[in-house]
Amino acid sequence: MDPQELKAALGAGLLSFPVTAFGPDGAFAEAPYRSHIEWLSGFPATVLFAAGGTGEFFSLAPGEVPAIVAAAKAAAGNTPIVAGCGYGTAIAVDLAKAAEKAGADGILLLPHYLIDAPQAGLFAHVKAVCDAVSIGVMVYNRDNAILQADTLGRLCEACPNLVGFKDGSGDIGLVRQITATMGDRLTYLGGMPTAELFADAYLGAGFTTYSSAVFNFVPALAIDFYDNLRAGNRARTEAILKGFFYPFMALRGRQKGYAVSAIKAGVRLVGFDAGGVRPPLTDLTGEEEAILKELMETAKRL
C-alpha cells in the first residue's frame, strides 16, 4: 500500500492489534490466528496490526514475524495490515524488510530494547527503518523511546514514508505540541493501554483515532464506543466506561502484563483457540477468567 493511502486508512476509523495465537507447544498457531483475523475484519476497523504489542511482539523470535504478517494478510481481506517492528537498529531494519516482503502495508516501530537513547540516536534509528522500506512507517512514543517535537519534525522532513505518530506516554503536553507543530503531516494514534480510558483527552489533543485492544473480543462494543466518542455523545461513552471499561481496568490492574493477558483470555472466551501467553507474561486465573466472562455478558447488554 502506498504510504499516503495507509496514512488515510489509519485516520479513517478505529484500529486494533489482534493477539497472536499459540498452540500447546507454544509455537505460532496459524489456523486459529487466521480465523480470528477473518472474524475481526468483518467489523469496521480500518487497519489491523500484526505482531504488535497486544500480539506479544516482545516474546516473538524475529523470524516468526513474517509468517504472522503473511497469515494476517491472507485472512484480512481488504483490511490493511501493519507489522510490528523493533529492537536495536540492525534487527529493526531486517524485520522491516522481511515484513514488507511478507506483504505488510506498513510498519509500526515499537520502542527499541532496554536502554535510553539521546534524540540524535532516536533520529538515526527511525530514519534507518524508514530508509529500509517503501511502505509507510509509524513511530510509537513510549517508555524509553520518546521523540521530542523538533526531532519528529526533522524526521518528517527526512522520511517521506513516515506517516504516523502513536503515543503511549500519556504526556498530553508533548503530544499537543506535536499535533500543533506537525499538523496534518502525520496521522495521530492514541496508544495508551486500554486506550478508551484516555480517548476523550487524546481527541482534545488533536488525535483522530486510537488502537482498541478490547476490539479483539468485544468488537461491537469497541466500535459503539468509538462512534459515539467521535459524535460527541458523552452520555453514551460514559455509560460504556462505567459499565465495562472501568471494571475491566480493575481486572487488568491485578497483575503486571494483564493488559495483554486479559485480552487473550477474552479471545479464548469468545471461542477462538488463541492459546495462552508466552513467558514472561502469565495467564489469568480461573477466577479472573470468570470475572472477565461476566464483563463480556455486560458488554452484550450495553
Buried (B, 14 or more C-beta within 10 A) or exposed (E): BEBEBBBBBBBBBBBBBBBBBBBEEEEBBBEBBBBBBEBBBEBEBBBBBBBBBBBBBBBBEBEBBBBBBBBBBBBBEEBBBBBBBBBEBEBBBBBBBBBBEBBBBBBBBBBBEEEEBEBEEBBEBBBBBBBBBEBBBBBBBBEEBBBBBEBBBBBBEEBEBBBBBBBBBBBBEBBBBBBEEBEEBBBBBBBBBBBBBBBBBBBEBBBBBBBBBBBBBBBEBBBBBBBBBBEEBEEBBEBBBEBBBEBBBEBBEEBEBBBBBBBBBBBBBBEBBBBBBBEEBEBBEEEBBEBBBEBBEBBEEB
